[in-house]
Amino acid sequence: MQNLIKNRAVVNGDSWRLVRSADEEFSIKEDVILPLAVYLECKDKPHEGRLAVWLAPEQDVAELQPHLAGLPLVAIDFPAFSDGRGYSHARLLRERHAYQGELRAIGDVLRDQLSYMAQVGFDAFVIRADRDAANALAGLDDFSEQYQATVLQPVPLLRRRVSLIVA
Amino acid sequence: MYKYDEVDFRLVRERVEQFRSQTQRYLAGELSEEEFRPLRLMNGLYIQRHAPMLRVAIPYGHFSSLQMRKLAHIARTYDRGYGHFTTRQNIQFNWPELARVPDILAELADVEMHAIQTSGNCVRNTTTDAFAGVAADELIDGRAYCEIIRQWSTLHPEFAYLPRKFKIAVSGSTDDRAATQVHDIGLHVVRNDAGEVGFRVLVGGGLGRTPIVGKVVREFLPPQHLLTYLDAVLRVYNRYGRRDNKYKARIKILVQAMTVEAFAAKVEDEWLHLKDGPSTLSDADVAYYASFFTDPAYETLAANPAGFTDKLAEPAFARWVERNTRAHKRAGYRSVVLSLKKTGVPPGDITADQMDAVADMADRFGFGEIRSAHEQNLILPDVKESELYTVWQLAREHGFATPNIGLLTDIICCPGGDFCDLANARSIPVAEAIQRKFDDLDYLFDLGDIDCNFSGCMNACGHHHIGNIGILGVDKNGQEWYQITLGGSQGNYTAIGKVIGPSFAQADVPAAFEKIMTLYVEQRQDGEHFIETVRRIGLDPFKERVYAKSH
C-alpha cells in the first residue's frame, strides 16, 4: 500500500492490499484488508497470506470483538475527512475492546487529521493518493499536549495538572 | 478569572501555527476550497458577503479589561474599527483580511484568547449566565465547571468532526438565564433531596429550522461524572447522528427519531463503560478550577448609600438604575448592564473607542472584569452603588446608557443580510425602525419586560423562536419579508413562539408591532407582563388586530 505512515515514518513496501469491494478478486498468497462481510466469509478458509478487515463508519466495531485476537490489522475507512465516526470506532477498539494490533486510517486521510487520529489510537495512516505522505507526517506533531484523556495519554491534563499543584 | 498556564498558552499557540500552515497551504493551492472550509470554520473564520468574518471566543462570556483593549486594537489594526457581540457571548470582526488572520490569532493568544471552535461541526463555546458569580439566586457558581468543559471540549480529538455544530450551556442559578433548554446539551444546576448539588441534563434543544425544547435525559448527574457523561452523549451523537442531510444532523433530530427514552438508555449504556474512568472529577480537580473564580476584594459596604439614593431623584438616572443595573449578592454593589442597543447602532455592535472606554470603566469601577451577555449587551459585574452615578455619566458619554435592558428595544439581533451570506433578509434596518417606533421612553417603560428577538433567516442566530415577540426574515421571490411570532420565551418556562400569520413587508413591520402593543395595553390585567397576556388570551386577538382590514 502506497503513501503509508507508520510508526511516525513514511513506509515503503507495505505488503497489505486493500480490497474495497466484495467482487474484487485477490490471490490466496496476498496480505489483504477485506470488507467485514468478506472477511467473515474467508477467515476460516485456507489462505496463505494474512487477513485483515476494514470497517465502514456505519458498521459497529463490536462485531469485530470475537475476531480481534486473530487480527493483525484493522482499518477504519474515512469516506470523507469530515465524517468523524471513525474516531469513536478507534477509541472503542483500543479502550473497550483492548485491541492491540495495527489500527490503520484509510480513505480521505489528510495531514490536518493526523494529530487527532493518533490521539484516538490510530498508529498507521494511508494518506490520500494525491497528497505527499512525507509532507503529511508533520501533522502528527501539530499538538504537543491535549486536555482530554485519550488513548495515547489516558490521564487527562486536569489530573496531571492538579497532582502537580497538590504535590 | 481563569489564568492560562504554560500548557494552555502552548496549545493555543500551536493551534495558531497549525492554522497559519493551513492558511498558507490554502493560499498556495495545496488545500482545496472544500478542504480548507471545515478547517477555517473550526477556527471561527467564515467567508462572508463582503469579506471573511472572524469570530473570537469569549469563553462563557468572561473577559478582562486587558482582553477588551486587545479586541479594540484588533478592530483598529485589522478591521474597520468595530466589532459585533453575538448571542453566544462571542465577538465577531467583519472585515479582516484572510492572509492576516493568523497574525490576529497570534495577538489574541498573547492575552489568552482564541477563535478555536467558534464555528464548524464541533463543540462550540460553552455559554452561561452572564451574572454567574454575582447573582443573588445562584445555587453554585458554575464557572469552574464551564472552564472544565471548555478545556474538555477544546481540540477534543474524538469529537472534532461531528455531524453538526454542538452547543452546551450551563446555568447555576434557580432562574435559568442561559437558555439551557434550547441547547444541544443544557446543564442546569439542581439540588437533590439529600441537599447535594448536581446537574439536570437536557439534550436535544435547539432553534434553527426545527425549534425544539430540550428534554431531560438525566434528572441528577453528580458533578464528578460531568465529563464522562458528556463523553457518552457526544459519542452516541457522533456515531448515530445523521450525516446525510445537514438540516437533520443536529442531536435534536436524533433524540426525536430515537425517542428521548431510547436515547437516554443508549447514553446510559455508553456511560456505564466510561463512568469512574480517568476523566472522573475529584474534589481537588474542581477545587483547582474553582480557585480561579473567587470573589474580588469586595469592601464591606452598607446598601443604598446616600450618595446613590439622593441621585435617584433625577428621573433619567433612576430609569437607568431600574433597567440597566441588577441586584448583587453583596450589599452596596450592583451589576451594571451597558446597553449595546442604542437606536441607530446595529444591536451588539461596538466601536474600538467604546471597547477602550468599557475597559477603562472596568478597571476604574469593577476589578477589571467584563461579561458579555447572550442578549448582546456588556456587563460590569461589580460596581459600588456609591459610584453608579459616575458610571452612568460615563456610560452616557460613550453611548451605553440607553435605559432599555429587557425592554422592547433591547432587541437580540443577528447581523442579517447586510453582512451574512446565509440571511434571507436584512435585520439591522428593521430593528432600527422598531426602535424608532418605540422611542418614547414613557411608553417603552410602560410596556415593560418584553424579549424581542430577530433572525435574518431560519438558522435563528437571533433566537427569534424564544422571543416573546420574534421576527424572522424570509425570502419571497427575491424580496425581503418578515414573519412575526408571539409567545416564545427563554428561561425556566422556555417556549417556542407561534407565527401569527402571513409575513409583512419591511415597511409594515413597525406598524404591526404597534398594533400588537396597543392590544396588549388594552388587555393586560394587574400589571401582567406582555408574555403573560399573550399566554392568557392566546394569539387570536392579536391576529385579528394585526390583520384587520382598515376601513
Contacts between the chains, C-beta under 8 A, distances in Angstrom:
chain1	res1	chain2	res2	distance
A	81	B	35	7.3
A	81	B	38	7.7
A	81	B	161	7.3
A	82	B	38	5.5
A	82	B	121	7.1
A	82	B	161	5.4
A	83	B	161	6.5
A	83	B	243	6.2
A	84	B	121	7.9
A	84	B	158	7.7
A	84	B	159	7.0
A	84	B	160	6.3
A	84	B	161	2.8
A	84	B	162	6.0
A	84	B	238	5.8
A	85	B	238	6.3
A	85	B	239	5.7
A	85	B	243	7.9
A	87	B	157	6.6
A	87	B	158	4.6
A	87	B	159	7.5
A	87	B	160	7.4
A	87	B	161	7.0
A	87	B	238	7.3
A	88	B	158	5.9
A	88	B	235	5.3
A	88	B	238	5.1
A	88	B	239	5.3
A	91	B	158	5.8
A	96	B	273	5.9
A	110	B	35	6.8
A	112	B	18	7.5
A	112	B	22	6.4
A	112	B	39	5.8
A	115	B	157	7.5
A	116	B	155	7.8
A	116	B	157	3.8
A	116	B	158	7.7
A	116	B	160	5.6
A	117	B	157	7.7
A	119	B	157	3.8
A	120	B	157	5.2
A	120	B	158	5.5
A	142	B	14	6.3
A	142	B	18	4.7
A	143	B	11	6.5
A	143	B	14	5.2
A	143	B	15	7.7
A	143	B	18	7.7
A	143	B	155	6.6
A	144	B	10	6.4
A	144	B	14	6.5
A	145	B	7	5.3
A	145	B	10	6.3
A	145	B	11	5.8
A	146	B	11	7.7
A	146	B	155	6.2
A	146	B	157	6.5
A	147	B	11	7.6
A	147	B	151	4.3
A	147	B	152	6.0
A	147	B	154	5.8
A	147	B	155	7.0
A	147	B	156	7.7
A	148	B	152	6.1
A	148	B	156	5.6
A	148	B	157	6.8
A	148	B	158	7.7
A	148	B	279	7.2
A	149	B	277	7.0
A	149	B	278	4.4
A	149	B	279	4.9
A	150	B	157	5.8
A	150	B	158	7.9
A	154	B	278	5.4
A	155	B	278	5.7
A	156	B	152	7.8
A	156	B	227	7.7
A	156	B	278	6.0
A	156	B	279	5.2
A	157	B	7	6.5
A	157	B	151	7.0
A	158	B	148	6.9
A	158	B	151	6.7
A	158	B	281	7.7
A	158	B	285	5.3
A	158	B	288	7.4
A	158	B	289	7.7
A	159	B	278	6.8
A	159	B	282	7.7
A	159	B	285	6.8
A	161	B	5	7.2
A	161	B	7	7.4
A	161	B	288	7.2
A	162	B	282	7.4
A	162	B	284	5.2
A	162	B	285	5.3
A	162	B	288	4.8
A	165	B	288	6.4
A	166	B	284	6.0
